[in-house]
Amino acid sequence: MTLAFSDAHLHTNPIMGLGAEVVAKKFRKANGWFMAIVSLPPQHYGIEGLGFESHEKSIEILLREAEKARREGVEVSTLAGFHPSLVDAYFKAGWSPSEIVELAEKIIDYIAKLHDEKAVDGIGEVGRQHYAVNPAWIVTSELILIYAIEVARDNDMLIHLHLEQGGYSTVASIRRIAESAKIQAGSLLLHHVSPSEAHYAESYGYWYTVPAKEKLYRTLLPHKPERLMTESDFIDDPKRPGVSSYPWDIPRELISLVSEGIVSEEYLYRVEVENVSRFYRVKPP
């Protein structure tokens, strides 16, 4: 069996970093077949200013990046969102909570329009801050999260959630929100989880991604979880190399587990191909 590898959540930056063409080429050489490219906040691309137009420009960059990756022979899904760090930025710039929520909802509605035009595949990422901030900022982020889930439900969109690593509390709170919104569990993905969130995500039937860290893989994969996918959460920022990992770290770490007999090639096929095909609704390689 020839192993094929997937990166279910990463960012590319053609302005400040390598860009999708280089990243896809390197990943393809490592038998990578799929990448889910998620938009970065506008300032990461060097886009100045606040407001809708800056986000529109960042999404345009995302769409061009996806096409570059596809030309390198990689299957691509694209997700655009309103990262919770943007809530912090707008508060610091003097915006009120209602102004921030109104802007975020306008952007999410625009993403839904792009989805209707088959330009994007989902919303990502939205959620809550994973670091200490003013509690009002977290509540504002959660209001945006709830709206995004409702829009994803109404438009049959995938959605990536950026959350704190709070184990039961994190996953149970999302379960309450998701059940209240009546969104299908299979449309939600909990991004960049720890083993604790992974445990509860499995219990509640949610998909989740785990970054390419040796300790995490050795902790989780021997138990053969059913809803796990692998991610690099690569941010493509030369000022912060390797945060959180590189896409090509995924095949290196997984091949090591196979060579040591910790996991089988058959199980990795389920994780790297079958799970990705099911969640992202794409054809396997």
C-alpha positions in Angstrom: 0.0 0.0 0.0 1.3 3.5 -0.9 0.5 5.8 1.9 -1.1 9.2 1.0 -1.1 12.0 3.5 -3.5 14.9 4.2 -3.2 18.2 6.0 -6.7 19.0 7.2 -6.0 22.6 8.4 -3.2 24.9 7.4 -2.5 28.5 6.2 -0.4 29.7 3.4 0.9 33.2 2.9 2.3 34.3 -0.5 3.1 37.8 0.7 5.1 37.0 3.8 5.9 33.3 3.5 6.3 30.4 1.1 2.9 30.6 -0.4 0.7 27.7 -1.6 2.6 26.9 -4.7 5.8 26.0 -2.8 4.0 24.4 0.1 1.9 22.2 -2.1 4.9 21.2 -4.2 6.8 20.1 -1.1 3.9 18.4 0.4 3.1 16.6 -2.9 6.7 15.3 -2.9 6.1 13.7 0.5 3.0 11.9 -0.9 0.6 14.6 0.3 -2.7 14.4 -1.6 -5.0 16.9 0.3 -4.8 20.3 1.9 -7.5 22.4 3.6 -6.3 25.9 3.3 -7.8 28.3 5.8 -7.7 32.1 5.5 -5.4 34.2 7.6 -6.5 37.6 9.2 -5.8 40.4 6.7 -2.9 41.9 8.6 -1.0 38.6 8.1 -1.0 39.3 4.4 0.2 42.9 4.9 -3.3 44.3 4.3 -3.7 47.5 6.2 -6.9 48.9 7.7 -10.0 47.6 9.4 -13.4 46.8 8.0 -15.1 44.7 5.4 -12.8 45.6 2.4 -9.7 44.3 4.2 -11.3 40.9 4.8 -12.6 40.8 1.2 -9.0 41.2 0.0 -7.7 38.5 2.3 -10.3 36.1 0.9 -9.3 36.9 -2.6 -5.7 35.9 -1.7 -7.1 32.6 -0.2 -8.9 31.8 -3.4 -5.8 32.4 -5.5 -3.7 30.3 -3.2 -6.1 27.4 -3.5 -5.8 27.5 -7.3 -2.0 27.5 -7.1 -2.1 24.4 -4.8 -4.4 22.6 -7.2 -2.1 23.3 -10.1 0.5 21.3 -8.1 -1.7 18.3 -8.1 -3.1 18.6 -4.6 -6.8 18.3 -3.8 -7.8 21.5 -1.9 -10.7 22.6 0.2 -10.9 26.3 1.2 -12.3 27.9 4.3 -12.7 31.6 5.2 -13.7 33.0 8.5 -13.3 35.6 11.3 -10.5 34.4 13.6 -11.1 35.2 17.3 -7.8 37.1 17.4 -9.6 39.6 15.1 -12.1 40.3 17.9 -9.1 41.4 20.1 -7.7 43.6 17.3 -11.0 45.4 16.8 -11.6 45.9 20.5 -8.1 47.4 20.8 -8.9 49.7 17.9 -11.9 51.1 19.8 -14.7 49.2 18.1 -17.8 48.4 20.2 -19.0 44.8 20.7 -22.0 45.4 18.5 -19.9 46.9 15.7 -17.5 43.9 15.8 -20.4 41.4 15.7 -22.1 43.3 12.9 -18.9 43.3 10.8 -18.2 39.6 11.5 -21.8 38.7 10.5 -21.4 40.6 7.2 -18.2 38.8 6.4 -19.8 35.4 7.3 -22.7 36.2 5.0 -20.3 37.1 2.2 -18.5 33.7 2.8 -21.9 32.0 2.5 -22.4 33.8 -0.8 -19.0 32.5 -2.1 -20.0 29.0 -1.0 -23.2 29.3 -3.0 -21.0 30.2 -6.0 -18.8 27.1 -5.2 -15.8 29.4 -4.5 -15.2 28.2 -0.9 -16.1 25.0 1.0 -16.8 26.3 4.4 -16.3 28.7 7.3 -13.0 28.7 9.2 -11.9 29.6 11.5 -14.2 31.0 14.1 -14.4 30.4 17.8 -13.0 31.5 21.1 -9.6 32.7 22.2 -7.4 30.0 23.7 -5.4 32.6 25.8 -6.3 35.0 28.6 -8.3 38.1 27.4 -11.0 40.3 28.7 -14.1 38.1 29.3 -16.2 40.4 27.2 -14.0 39.7 24.2 -14.6 35.9 24.6 -18.4 36.5 24.8 -18.2 38.6 21.6 -16.3 35.8 19.9 -18.9 33.3 21.0 -21.7 35.4 19.6 -19.8 35.3 16.2 -19.3 31.6 16.6 -23.0 31.0 17.2 -23.9 33.0 14.1 -21.3 31.2 12.0 -22.8 27.8 13.0 -26.3 28.9 12.1 -25.1 30.1 8.7 -23.2 26.9 8.2 -26.3 24.9 9.1 -28.5 26.9 6.7 -26.1 26.6 3.8 -24.8 23.1 4.3 -21.3 24.4 4.9 -18.3 22.9 6.8 -17.0 24.8 9.7 -13.7 24.8 11.6 -13.8 25.8 15.3 -10.8 27.5 17.0 -11.2 26.8 20.7 -9.5 26.8 24.1 -8.1 23.4 25.2 -10.6 22.9 28.1 -11.3 19.2 27.7 -14.9 18.4 28.7 -16.0 22.0 29.1 -14.8 22.9 25.7 -16.5 20.1 23.8 -19.6 20.0 25.9 -20.2 23.7 25.4 -19.9 23.3 21.7 -22.3 20.3 21.8 -24.9 22.5 23.6 -24.5 25.3 21.0 -24.5 22.8 18.0 -27.6 21.0 19.3 -29.4 24.2 20.0 -28.6 25.3 16.4 -29.6 21.9 15.1 -26.5 21.6 12.9 -25.3 18.2 11.8 -22.4 17.0 13.9 -20.6 15.9 10.7 -20.3 19.5 9.5 -18.2 20.6 12.6 -14.5 20.2 13.0 -12.7 21.0 16.3 -9.3 22.2 15.2 -5.9 21.8 17.0 -7.1 19.7 19.9 -5.4 18.1 22.8 -6.0 14.4 23.9 -8.7 15.6 26.3 -10.8 17.3 23.7 -10.2 14.4 21.4 -11.7 12.0 23.9 -14.9 14.0 24.2 -15.1 14.8 20.5 -15.1 11.0 19.9 -17.8 10.6 22.5 -20.0 13.2 20.9 -19.3 12.3 17.3 -17.4 15.4 16.2 -14.5 15.5 13.8 -11.2 17.0 15.0 -7.7 17.6 13.9 -4.4 17.0 15.7 -1.2 18.9 14.9 1.9 17.0 13.7 3.5 16.5 17.1 5.2 13.3 17.9 3.9 13.1 21.5 0.3 13.7 20.4 0.4 11.1 17.7 2.0 8.5 20.0 -0.6 9.2 22.6 -3.7 9.1 20.4 -3.1 7.0 17.3 -2.5 3.6 19.0 -6.0 3.7 20.3 -7.4 4.0 16.7 -9.8 6.9 17.2 -12.4 7.1 14.5 -12.9 10.8 13.9 -9.3 12.0 14.0 -7.6 13.9 11.1 -4.1 15.3 10.9 -3.2 18.9 10.5 -0.1 21.0 10.6 -1.8 24.3 11.4 1.2 25.8 9.5 1.0 29.6 9.6 3.6 30.2 6.8 5.3 33.0 8.7 9.2 33.1 8.5 9.3 35.1 11.7 7.7 32.2 13.5 9.2 29.1 11.8 7.5 25.8 12.5 4.5 27.2 14.3 2.7 24.9 14.9 4.4 22.4 12.5 5.1 21.9 8.8 2.8 20.0 6.4 5.6 17.6 5.6 6.0 16.8 9.3 2.8 14.8 9.0 4.1 12.1 6.7 7.4 12.0 8.6 5.8 11.4 12.0 3.2 8.9 10.6 5.7 6.8 8.7 7.8 6.6 11.8 4.8 5.1 13.7 4.3 2.6 10.9 7.9 1.5 10.8 7.8 1.0 14.6 4.7 -1.1 14.4 2.7 1.3 16.5 0.0 1.8 13.8 -0.9 -0.1 10.6 -0.9 1.3 7.1 -4.6 0.3 6.9 -5.5 2.5 9.9 -3.5 5.4 8.5 -5.4 5.1 5.2 -8.6 5.5 7.2 -7.2 8.6 8.9 -5.4 10.2 6.0 -7.8 9.4 3.2 -11.2 8.0 4.3 -11.9 10.5 7.1 -10.8 13.4 4.9 -13.0 12.2 2.0 -16.0 11.9 4.3 -15.6 15.2 6.1 -14.5 17.3 3.2 -16.7 15.6 0.6 -13.9 15.0 -1.8 -12.9 12.0 -3.9 -10.0 9.9 -2.5 -6.8 9.8 -4.5 
